[in-house]
Amino acid sequence: MAQKIYTKTGDLGLTSLIGGTKVPKSNLRIETYGTVDELNSYIGLVSDMFAHDHTRILLKEVQDRLFTVGSSLACDPDKEPLMKIPDLKEEDITLLEREIDAMNEVLVPMKSFIIPGGDVAVSHAHVARCICRRAERGCVNLLENELFVDPLVIKYLNRLSDYLFTLARFISHTNGAQELAWKPRV
């Protein structure tokens, strides 16, 4: 018989961190790793919408790293040293930087802010970027509340949002969509 997906253990508004510590589902840590999960799902959508093999391979790698980020955030920091949780590495950030630099090689330099839009895949990449920034803010909020977050998690999310912004521009370029420059009213 297949394992049931529902456990009923969260019916009273509590959930468990990795390590067994019970916390309310409204806990900052739960909210933050929930946002990372949302980001992971949205990156899957971006990957499905942009038929570019190299980017799809990289986005699958990003999704894998986001599971690592989620695991780190879902773990009770007092119990983490006793458990085997996957770690981010500085090379994960370097990979994003190399990809940003490679995409920028073919993009016209920016001369103004870019209004998200112009192509459905571009718009979805921008939504993913916004979700990534929210996840990053959640991690900073954890730190401000003196709750442990691996510094590489914040650095990775920061660089990932830069990658997603550049990816949106790259999708626009690749799909032949016009970038929408913001022209402020004066």
N, CA and C of each residue as an Amber inpcrd file, in Angstrom:
protein
   558
   0.8390000  -1.1870000   0.0000000   0.0000000   0.0000000   0.0000000
   0.8830000   1.2500000   0.0000000   0.4910000   2.2240000  -0.7600000
   1.2430000   3.4770000  -0.8390000   1.1200000   4.2510000   0.4700000
   2.1780000   4.9950000   0.7740000   2.1730000   5.8320000   1.9670000
   1.2020000   6.9870000   1.7600000   0.4290000   7.3010000   2.7900000
  -0.5210000   8.4030000   2.6970000   0.2300000   9.7310000   2.7550000
  -0.2380000  10.6960000   1.9730000   0.3930000  12.0150000   1.9380000
  -0.0210000  12.8590000   3.1500000  -1.1800000  12.5760000   3.6850000
  -1.6300000  13.3440000   4.8470000  -1.3060000  12.5930000   6.1340000
  -0.8700000  13.3810000   7.1230000  -0.5060000  12.7830000   8.4140000
  -1.4280000  13.2600000   9.5330000  -2.1110000  14.3590000   9.3150000
  -3.0140000  14.9980000  10.2790000  -2.2700000  15.6030000  11.4720000
  -0.9360000  15.5510000  11.4550000  -0.1710000  16.0740000  12.5950000
  -0.1690000  17.5990000  12.6250000  -0.4830000  18.2470000  11.5240000
  -0.4830000  19.7060000  11.4880000  -1.8560000  20.3210000  11.6480000
  -2.8510000  19.5110000  11.9550000  -4.2270000  20.0030000  12.0240000
  -4.4540000  21.0540000  13.0990000  -3.5750000  21.1340000  14.0640000
  -3.7250000  22.1240000  15.1400000  -2.8140000  23.3320000  14.9370000
  -2.2340000  23.4580000  13.7250000  -1.4280000  24.6360000  13.4130000
   0.0260000  24.5420000  13.8180000   0.4910000  23.3440000  14.1290000
   1.8940000  23.1490000  14.4810000   2.5610000  22.2790000  13.4320000
   3.8580000  22.4220000  13.3220000   4.6550000  21.5700000  12.4500000
   5.9860000  21.3080000  13.1350000   6.7550000  20.4130000  12.5940000
   8.0480000  20.0760000  13.2030000   9.1880000  20.5290000  12.3210000
  10.2000000  21.1090000  12.9360000  11.4490000  21.3740000  12.2450000
  12.1840000  20.0500000  12.1020000  13.1530000  20.0040000  11.1870000
  14.0090000  18.8250000  11.1110000  14.7500000  18.7530000  12.4420000
  14.6060000  17.6630000  13.1250000  15.1550000  17.5140000  14.4650000
  14.0500000  17.3090000  15.4870000  12.7820000  17.5670000  15.0600000
  11.6360000  17.2510000  15.9010000  11.0360000  18.3870000  16.6950000
  11.6750000  19.5550000  16.7390000  11.1450000  20.6730000  17.5060000
   9.8260000  21.1420000  16.8950000   8.7580000  21.1930000  17.7200000
   7.4360000  21.6530000  17.2650000   7.3820000  23.1770000  17.3280000
   6.8710000  23.7780000  16.2420000   6.7130000  25.2340000  16.1770000
   5.3920000  25.5370000  15.4680000   4.8320000  26.7400000  15.7130000
   3.6240000  27.1170000  14.9830000   3.9260000  27.2620000  13.4850000
   2.9400000  26.9800000  12.6590000   3.1320000  27.1180000  11.2090000
   3.3610000  28.5710000  10.7990000   3.0890000  29.5090000  11.7040000
   3.3470000  30.9280000  11.4320000   4.7540000  31.3530000  11.8390000
   5.5610000  30.4400000  12.3420000   6.9310000  30.7210000  12.7640000
   7.7370000  31.3280000  11.6140000   8.5990000  32.2940000  11.9290000
   9.4190000  32.9550000  10.8930000  10.2150000  31.9490000  10.0640000
  10.7350000  30.9290000  10.7040000  11.5330000  29.9310000   9.9940000
  10.6470000  29.1750000   8.9940000   9.4370000  28.8220000   9.4020000
   8.5130000  28.1090000   8.5140000   8.1080000  29.0100000   7.3560000
   7.8040000  30.2540000   7.6540000   7.4240000  31.2190000   6.6120000
   8.5480000  31.3810000   5.5940000   9.7790000  31.4380000   6.0840000
  10.9190000  31.6520000   5.1980000  11.1790000  30.4350000   4.3150000
  11.1920000  29.2410000   4.8880000  11.4490000  28.1030000   4.0100000
  10.2440000  27.7990000   3.1270000   9.0490000  28.2340000   3.5380000
   7.8820000  28.1400000   2.6560000   8.0440000  29.0350000   1.4350000
   8.6250000  30.1980000   1.6360000   8.8860000  31.1030000   0.5130000
   9.9450000  30.5170000  -0.4150000  10.9380000  29.8490000   0.1450000
  11.9480000  29.1770000  -0.6750000  11.2880000  28.0640000  -1.4980000
  10.3570000  27.3460000  -0.9040000   9.6250000  26.3020000  -1.6250000
   8.8020000  26.9100000  -2.7660000   8.1490000  28.0370000  -2.4900000
   7.3950000  28.7510000  -3.5290000   8.3240000  29.1620000  -4.6660000
   9.4830000  29.6800000  -4.3250000  10.4730000  30.0770000  -5.3260000
  10.8870000  28.8800000  -6.1620000  11.1380000  27.7530000  -5.5230000
  11.5510000  26.5520000  -6.2320000  10.4840000  26.1410000  -7.2520000
   9.2340000  26.1730000  -6.8380000   8.1400000  25.8290000  -7.7560000
   8.0630000  26.8140000  -8.9120000   8.2490000  28.0800000  -8.6090000
   8.1520000  29.0940000  -9.6630000   9.3100000  28.9910000 -10.6460000
  10.4740000  28.6270000 -10.1630000  11.6100000  28.4330000 -11.0690000
  11.3250000  27.2560000 -11.9980000  10.6370000  26.2390000 -11.4950000
  10.2100000  25.1450000 -12.3670000   9.3270000  25.6470000 -13.4920000
   8.4330000  26.5840000 -13.1900000   7.5740000  27.1750000 -14.2140000
   8.3950000  27.9630000 -15.2320000   9.3390000  28.7580000 -14.7570000
  10.2050000  29.5190000 -15.6710000  10.9470000  28.5610000 -16.5930000
  11.4730000  27.4870000 -16.0400000  12.1950000  26.4970000 -16.8320000
  11.2920000  25.8760000 -17.8970000  10.0590000  25.5960000 -17.5260000
   9.1100000  25.0100000 -18.4800000   8.7300000  25.9800000 -19.5970000
   8.8370000  27.2830000 -19.3200000   8.4030000  28.2770000 -20.3010000
   9.5010000  28.7260000 -21.2600000  10.7610000  28.4510000 -20.9200000
  11.8710000  28.9480000 -21.7270000  12.6340000  27.7630000 -22.2960000
  12.4430000  27.5160000 -23.5760000  13.0340000  26.3480000 -24.2500000
  14.4950000  26.6180000 -24.6120000  15.3390000  26.6520000 -23.6070000
  16.7660000  26.9060000 -23.7870000  17.4940000  25.8710000 -22.9390000
  18.1150000  24.8940000 -23.5990000  18.6540000  23.7270000 -22.9050000
  19.6330000  24.0790000 -21.7860000  20.5940000  24.9500000 -22.0660000
  21.5910000  25.2930000 -21.0490000  20.9160000  25.9090000 -19.8200000
  19.9670000  26.7980000 -20.0450000  19.2680000  27.4500000 -18.9300000
  18.4580000  26.4350000 -18.1440000  17.8050000  25.5260000 -18.8280000
  17.0090000  24.5040000 -18.1210000  17.9010000  23.6390000 -17.2250000
  19.0730000  23.2870000 -17.7140000  20.0050000  22.4970000 -16.9000000
  20.4220000  23.2980000 -15.6680000  20.7390000  24.5760000 -15.8710000
  21.1480000  25.4030000 -14.7420000  19.9980000  25.5930000 -13.7550000
  18.7880000  25.8030000 -14.2530000  17.6530000  26.0090000 -13.3550000
  17.3650000  24.7480000 -12.5360000  17.5880000  23.5740000 -13.0960000
  17.4420000  22.3330000 -12.3140000  18.4830000  22.3030000 -11.1920000
  19.6930000  22.7630000 -11.4840000  20.7410000  22.8630000 -10.4660000
  20.3130000  23.8500000  -9.3720000  19.7500000  24.9760000  -9.7720000
  19.2570000  25.9710000  -8.8130000  18.1670000  25.3520000  -7.9370000
  17.2570000  24.6110000  -8.5620000  16.1970000  23.9780000  -7.7790000
  16.7830000  23.0130000  -6.7450000  17.7990000  22.2790000  -7.1380000
  18.4700000  21.3840000  -6.1960000  19.0700000  22.1810000  -5.0320000
  19.7240000  23.3020000  -5.3500000  20.3090000  24.1350000  -4.2920000
  19.2120000  24.7140000  -3.3910000  18.0520000  25.0190000  -3.9680000
  16.9710000  25.5580000  -3.1390000  16.4330000  24.5090000  -2.1680000
  16.4930000  23.2360000  -2.5530000  16.1590000  22.1840000  -1.5800000
  17.1920000  22.1880000  -0.4550000  18.4470000  22.4300000  -0.7940000
  19.4980000  22.5330000   0.2250000  19.2080000  23.7140000   1.1510000
  18.8600000  24.8640000   0.5670000  18.5220000  26.0520000   1.3610000
  17.3290000  25.7480000   2.2710000  16.3020000  25.1410000   1.6950000
  15.1170000  24.7980000   2.4820000  15.4470000  23.8640000   3.6340000
  16.3060000  22.8850000   3.3760000  16.7230000  21.9520000   4.4400000
  17.4370000  22.6930000   5.5600000  18.3080000  23.6040000   5.1770000
  19.0450000  24.3870000   6.1710000  18.0860000  25.2150000   7.0220000
  17.1180000  25.8560000   6.3710000  16.1730000  26.7090000   7.0920000
  15.1830000  25.8890000   7.9240000  14.8670000  24.6680000   7.4820000
  13.8850000  23.8340000   8.1730000  14.4730000  23.0840000   9.3610000
  15.7670000  23.1810000   9.5320000  16.4420000  22.4270000  10.5820000
  16.4880000  23.2380000  11.8760000  16.2370000  22.5750000  12.9720000
  16.4110000  23.2120000  14.2760000  17.9040000  23.4840000  14.4530000
  18.3230000  24.7560000  14.5070000  19.7550000  25.0800000  14.5700000
  20.4660000  24.4540000  15.7650000  19.7380000  24.2090000  16.8580000
  20.3700000  23.5980000  18.0320000  20.6710000  22.1260000  17.8020000
  19.9810000  21.5050000  16.8570000  20.1690000  20.0770000  16.6030000
  20.9260000  19.7990000  15.3130000  21.1170000  20.8400000  14.4650000
  21.7570000  20.6420000  13.1560000  23.1420000  20.0110000  13.2320000
  24.0060000  20.4120000  14.1890000  25.3450000  19.8000000  14.2230000
  25.3070000  18.2710000  14.3650000  24.2230000  17.7490000  14.8910000
  24.1070000  16.3070000  15.0920000  23.5500000  15.5890000  13.8630000
  23.1160000  16.3660000  12.8530000  22.4500000  15.7750000  11.6970000
  23.2410000  16.0320000  10.4260000  22.9580000  15.2390000   9.4210000
  23.6370000  15.3950000   8.1340000  22.7180000  16.1630000   7.1890000
  22.8970000  17.4770000   7.1270000  22.1040000  18.3520000   6.2660000
  23.0130000  18.8020000   5.1220000  22.5100000  18.7790000   3.8740000
  23.3640000  19.2430000   2.7680000  23.7630000  20.7070000   2.9590000
  24.9400000  21.0470000   2.4860000  25.4470000  22.4120000   2.6350000
  25.5530000  23.1020000   1.2820000  25.3640000  24.4160000   1.3140000
  25.7260000  25.2440000   0.1650000  27.2370000  25.3880000   0.1700000
  27.7580000  25.7070000  -0.9820000  29.1940000  25.9440000  -1.0990000
  29.4060000  27.2610000  -1.8340000  30.5240000  27.8690000  -1.5960000
  30.8690000  29.1230000  -2.2820000  30.8140000  28.9280000  -3.8010000
  31.1290000  27.7140000  -4.2700000  31.1030000  27.4320000  -5.7190000
  29.6950000  27.5760000  -6.2930000  28.6630000  27.3650000  -5.4710000
  27.2840000  27.5340000  -5.9380000  27.0250000  28.9940000  -6.2990000
  27.6080000  29.8870000  -5.5390000  27.4720000  31.3220000  -5.7940000
  28.3140000  31.7120000  -7.0090000  29.5090000  31.1710000  -7.0920000
  30.3980000  31.4390000  -8.2320000  29.7510000  30.9960000  -9.5380000
  29.0610000  29.8660000  -9.5220000  28.3630000  29.3890000 -10.7180000
  27.3320000  30.4210000 -11.1840000  26.5520000  30.9490000 -10.2670000
  25.5620000  31.9700000 -10.6350000  26.2410000  33.2080000 -11.2120000
  27.3480000  33.6160000 -10.6050000  28.0670000  34.7980000 -11.0970000
  28.5950000  34.5700000 -12.5130000  29.1250000  33.3830000 -12.7680000
  29.6120000  33.0730000 -14.1290000  28.4670000  33.1080000 -15.1340000
  27.3190000  32.5830000 -14.7470000  26.1620000  32.5790000 -15.6450000
  25.6570000  33.9980000 -15.9070000  25.6410000  34.8180000 -14.8710000
  25.2470000  36.2240000 -15.0350000  26.1930000  36.9070000 -16.0170000
  27.4950000  36.7160000 -15.8230000  28.4930000  37.3400000 -16.6950000
  28.3450000  36.8600000 -18.1340000  28.0850000  35.5640000 -18.3290000
  27.9360000  35.0220000 -19.6880000  26.7030000  35.6130000 -20.3820000
  25.5940000  35.7230000 -19.6500000  24.3950000  36.3120000 -20.2610000
  24.6140000  37.7880000 -20.5730000  25.3000000  38.4860000 -19.6750000
  25.5440000  39.9160000 -19.8940000  26.4060000  40.1800000 -21.1280000
  27.2020000  39.1950000 -21.5390000  28.0330000  39.3420000 -22.7430000
  27.1900000  39.5990000 -23.9880000  25.9660000  39.0760000 -24.0290000
  25.1250000  39.2260000 -25.2260000  24.0310000  40.2760000 -25.0470000
  23.9310000  40.8600000 -23.8630000  22.8750000  41.8370000 -23.5960000
  23.3710000  43.2680000 -23.8060000  22.4680000  44.1030000 -24.2520000
  22.7500000  45.5320000 -24.3730000  22.8600000  46.0960000 -22.9550000
  23.8820000  46.9170000 -22.6930000  23.9960000  47.4980000 -21.3470000
  22.7370000  48.2770000 -20.9670000  22.3600000  48.1650000 -19.7040000
  21.1670000  48.8660000 -19.2200000  21.4510000  50.3600000 -19.0970000
  20.4820000  51.1440000 -19.5140000  20.5920000  52.6010000 -19.3660000
  19.4640000  53.1570000 -18.5170000  18.5350000  52.2800000 -18.1210000
  17.4170000  52.6850000 -17.2700000  16.8850000  51.4520000 -16.5490000
  15.9770000  51.6950000 -15.6240000  15.3000000  50.5690000 -14.9990000
  14.4520000  49.8720000 -16.0520000  14.2170000  48.5870000 -15.8540000
  13.4380000  47.7850000 -16.7990000  12.0820000  47.4950000 -16.1690000
  11.0200000  47.7590000 -16.9260000   9.6790000  47.4010000 -16.4760000
   9.4670000  45.9260000 -16.8060000   9.1260000  45.1080000 -15.8010000
   8.8900000  43.6900000 -16.0810000   7.7740000  43.5100000 -17.1090000
   8.0190000  42.6660000 -18.0900000   6.9980000  42.3740000 -19.0920000
   7.5900000  42.2660000 -20.4760000   6.7260000  42.2320000 -21.4700000
   7.1480000  42.1550000 -22.8560000   7.1030000  40.7510000 -23.4270000
   7.0350000  39.7400000 -22.5470000   7.0000000  38.3390000 -22.9590000
   6.5740000  37.5540000 -21.7140000   5.7350000  36.5460000 -21.8890000
   5.2260000  35.8090000 -20.7340000   6.3690000  35.1870000 -19.9220000
   7.3430000  34.5890000 -20.5830000   8.4600000  33.9660000 -19.8630000
   9.2850000  35.0260000 -19.1220000   9.4470000  36.1920000 -19.7180000
  10.1670000  37.2980000 -19.0620000   9.4310000  37.6910000 -17.7830000
   8.1220000  37.8550000 -17.8890000   7.3230000  38.2510000 -16.7230000
   7.4410000  37.2160000 -15.6130000   7.3960000  35.9370000 -15.9660000
   7.5180000  34.8890000 -14.9500000   8.9010000  34.8930000 -14.3100000
   9.9480000  35.1640000 -15.0590000  11.2860000  35.2630000 -14.4790000
  11.3460000  36.4130000 -13.4710000  10.6660000  37.5130000 -13.7850000
  10.6340000  38.6370000 -12.8430000   9.8520000  38.2890000 -11.5780000
   8.7600000  37.5330000 -11.7190000   8.0240000  37.1060000 -10.5270000
   8.9220000  36.2150000  -9.6680000   9.6550000  35.2940000 -10.3040000
  10.5940000  34.4430000  -9.5560000  11.6240000  35.3040000  -8.8180000
  12.1130000  36.3470000  -9.4760000  13.0780000  37.2560000  -8.8450000
  12.4640000  37.9020000  -7.6020000  11.2190000  38.3330000  -7.6970000
  10.5530000  38.9690000  -6.5530000  10.3610000  37.9830000  -5.4000000
   9.9950000  36.7440000  -5.7150000   9.8500000  35.7180000  -4.6780000
  11.2060000  35.4650000  -4.0190000  12.2600000  35.4540000  -4.8270000
  13.6120000  35.2500000  -4.3030000  13.9770000  36.3790000  -3.3320000
  13.6580000  37.6000000  -3.6860000  13.9480000  38.7350000  -2.7940000
  13.1630000  38.6020000  -1.4880000  11.9060000  38.1100000  -1.5720000
  11.1140000  37.9090000  -0.3580000  11.7540000  36.8340000   0.5290000
  12.2520000  35.7690000  -0.0860000  12.9460000  34.7210000   0.6760000
  14.1920000  35.2950000   1.3540000  14.9060000  36.1240000   0.6240000
  16.1000000  36.7640000   1.1880000  15.7190000  37.6510000   2.3750000
  14.6480000  38.4320000   2.2240000  14.1970000  39.2840000   3.3340000
  13.7870000  38.4350000   4.5370000  13.1770000  37.2770000   4.2750000
  12.8140000  36.3760000   5.3700000  14.0310000  35.9070000   6.1370000
  15.0990000  35.5860000   5.4060000  16.3440000  35.1600000   6.0640000
  16.9340000  36.2850000   6.8950000  16.9170000  37.4880000   6.3650000
  17.4290000  38.6400000   7.1160000  16.5680000  38.8650000   8.3580000
  15.2550000  38.6960000   8.2180000  14.3460000  38.8320000   9.3550000
  14.6890000  37.8070000  10.4400000  15.0140000  36.5750000  10.0340000
  15.4480000  35.5710000  11.0110000  16.6790000  36.0560000  11.7700000
  17.6590000  36.5670000  11.0240000  18.8850000  37.0800000  11.6710000
  18.5680000  38.2240000  12.6380000  17.7090000  39.1400000  12.1960000
  17.3530000  40.2820000  13.0470000  16.6560000  39.8350000  14.3290000
  16.0230000  38.6750000  14.2790000  15.3680000  38.1110000  15.4550000
  16.2600000  37.0980000  16.1770000  17.5630000  37.1760000  15.8640000
  18.5870000  36.3510000  16.5090000  18.3390000  34.8550000  16.3430000
  17.8320000  34.4830000  15.1670000  17.6370000  33.0870000  14.8050000
  18.6740000  32.7420000  13.7450000  19.3280000  31.6220000  13.8990000
  20.4560000  31.2810000  13.0400000  20.0310000  31.0640000  11.5840000
  20.8150000  31.6490000  10.6830000  20.7430000  31.3970000   9.2460000
  22.1830000  31.3360000   8.7580000  22.5050000  30.2990000   7.9990000
  23.8410000  30.1940000   7.4200000  24.0600000  31.4110000   6.5180000
  25.1370000  32.1760000   6.7240000  25.3880000  33.3630000   5.9060000
  25.4200000  33.0680000   4.4000000  25.8400000  31.8570000   4.0170000
  25.8580000  31.5110000   2.5930000  24.4560000  31.4420000   2.0080000
  23.4670000  31.1460000   2.8310000  22.0810000  31.1090000   2.3500000
  21.6670000  32.4980000   1.8840000  21.9490000  33.5010000   2.6830000
  21.5870000  34.8740000   2.3040000  22.3710000  35.3010000   1.0700000
  23.6430000  34.9940000   1.0430000  24.4780000  35.3490000  -0.1080000
  23.9640000  34.6580000  -1.3760000  23.6050000  33.3770000  -1.2590000
  23.1100000  32.6280000  -2.4220000  21.8020000  33.2400000  -2.9360000
  20.8700000  33.5290000  -2.0320000  19.5920000  34.1030000  -2.4580000
  19.7860000  35.4790000  -3.0910000  20.7160000  36.2520000  -2.5400000
  21.0080000  37.5570000  -3.1260000  21.5190000  37.4130000  -4.5570000
  22.4540000  36.5130000  -4.7570000  23.0150000  36.3080000  -6.0970000
  21.9940000  35.6790000  -7.0340000  21.1500000  34.7940000  -6.4810000
  20.1190000  34.1650000  -7.3030000  19.1290000  35.2070000  -7.8210000
  18.7940000  36.1890000  -7.0160000  17.8800000  37.2260000  -7.5070000
  18.5450000  38.0350000  -8.6150000  19.8490000  38.2750000  -8.5040000
  20.5750000  38.9430000  -9.5970000  20.5570000  38.0790000 -10.8520000
  20.7490000  36.7620000 -10.6520000  20.7070000  35.8370000 -11.7860000
  19.3260000  35.8770000 -12.4570000  18.2660000  35.8590000 -11.6510000
  16.9140000  35.8380000 -12.2180000  16.5940000  37.1330000 -12.9570000
  17.0970000  38.2600000 -12.4640000  16.9170000  39.5180000 -13.1850000
  17.6210000  39.4510000 -14.5440000  18.8590000  38.9760000 -14.5230000
  19.6200000  38.8710000 -15.7720000  18.9790000  37.8440000 -16.6980000
  18.4780000  36.7580000 -16.1280000  17.7860000  35.7550000 -16.9370000
  16.5670000  36.3480000 -17.6190000  15.8100000  37.1780000 -16.9090000
  14.6420000  37.8270000 -17.5230000  15.0770000  38.6440000 -18.7390000
  16.1710000  39.3650000 -18.5950000  16.6870000  40.1550000 -19.7240000
  17.1690000  39.2340000 -20.8470000  17.8100000  38.1280000 -20.4910000
  18.3150000  37.1740000 -21.4750000  17.1560000  36.5080000 -22.2280000
  16.1000000  36.1670000 -21.5110000  14.9160000  35.5950000 -22.1670000
  14.3390000  36.6000000 -23.1480000  14.2440000  37.8400000 -22.7360000
  13.7410000  38.8900000 -23.6140000  14.5830000  38.9710000 -24.8840000
  15.8950000  38.9630000 -24.7100000  16.8330000  39.0090000 -25.8430000
  16.6570000  37.7870000 -26.7480000  16.6340000  36.6070000 -26.1520000
  16.5530000  35.3520000 -26.9030000  15.2260000  35.2240000 -27.6380000
  14.1440000  35.6450000 -26.9940000  12.8140000  35.5250000 -27.5960000
  12.4680000  36.6900000 -28.5120000  13.3830000  37.6470000 -28.6490000
  13.1380000  38.7900000 -29.5250000  12.0890000  39.7530000 -28.9990000
  11.8940000  39.7620000 -27.6850000  10.9290000  40.6820000 -27.0810000
  11.6040000  42.0210000 -26.7960000  10.8330000  43.0530000 -26.8580000
  11.3720000  44.3830000 -26.5750000  11.4310000  44.5990000 -25.0650000
  12.6000000  45.0290000 -24.5740000  12.6940000  45.4040000 -23.1650000
  11.9870000  46.7290000 -22.9670000  11.2660000  46.8110000 -21.8850000
  10.4850000  48.0110000 -21.5980000  11.2530000  48.8900000 -20.6190000
  11.8090000  49.9720000 -21.1050000  12.5630000  50.8900000 -20.2540000
  11.6000000  51.7690000 -19.4810000  11.8960000  51.9570000 -18.1970000
  11.0740000  52.8420000 -17.3910000  11.4660000  54.2850000 -17.6800000
  10.4840000  55.0660000 -18.0530000  10.7070000  56.4970000 -18.2940000
   9.8830000  57.2510000 -17.2570000  10.5340000  57.7020000 -16.1810000
   9.7930000  58.3440000 -15.0960000   9.1360000  59.6440000 -15.5440000
   7.9640000  59.8780000 -14.9840000   7.2480000  61.1190000 -15.2300000
   7.9480000  62.2430000 -14.4670000   8.1830000  63.3400000 -15.1030000
   8.8230000  64.4660000 -14.4130000   7.9830000  65.7000000 -14.4540000
